[in-house]
Amino acid sequence: MGLFVEAFTGINARLNVQLAEHGLGNVDFEVLVRLSRSPGGELRMTDLAAQTGLSTSGVTRVVDRLERDGFATRRACPTDRRGSFTVVTPAGVAKMHEVLPGHVALIEEWFTGRLSPEALGQLLGSLRTIRDAVRPGATSGVQGPSQDVPTAA
């Protein structure tokens, strides 16, 4: 477990520096990625909280920041007065296009590029198995990107 944590924190530190250069924190970036990959570029706030592992108040704070910066907006759920959606804006999609090339390059340099295709496939399969057990709400069920946004591994 210690080795896994050391590898994760090392990669994450490099990615966080790159995100900060673009004025984003890692949680802001994760929310934008999840919104951009979702149909219509939107998710219910409750689904966004489940997928990110944030509390309801935590996801509200992140969406408040993204809304303030013009990267996301909220809209009321037409079928549930208590529910609302977070929607990525065109500025949010543009921010993703700005950030992702460097982000993907760092992932390639420090993670995927260091493993053979076979080893990477085995590792990703194993990580999905563990993720699905410990965070079953983390998957979106979406089979590809929406909004023409490239995705990171």
C-alpha positions, 0 to 999 in steps of 0.5 A: 500500500505504501508503494502505491501511495508513494507512486500516486502522490509523486504523479499527483504532485507533478500533475498539480503543478501543471494544473496550477499553471492553468489556474485550476486545482485537481478537484476543479479539474476532475469536475470539469473532466467529468462534466465534459465526458457526460452526455450534454456536458451536464450531471446532476449535483448528486451524481457529481458528488458520488462520482468525485467522492465529495460531500454535497457541500464540497461539490457545491463549493467546487461548482460555486468556484467553477461558476464564478470563473465561468467554467460551469453553470447550474440549471434546475432539474425540470422533473425534481424541484430539489435537484439541479444540474451542473453544466460545463460552459463553452469557457469550461470546454475551452479550458479543458482544451487548453489544459489537457494536452499538457496534462496528457503529456505528463501522464504519458511521461510519468505513468502510461509511458513507463509501462508496456501495453500489456502491463498497463492493461493489467494495471488498469484492469486491476485498478478498475476492479478495486475502484469499483469495489471501494467507490461504486458511484465513481463510474459514470457509465459514459462510453466516450467523451462528449463536447469533443474533449480529449480524455486522460487515462 
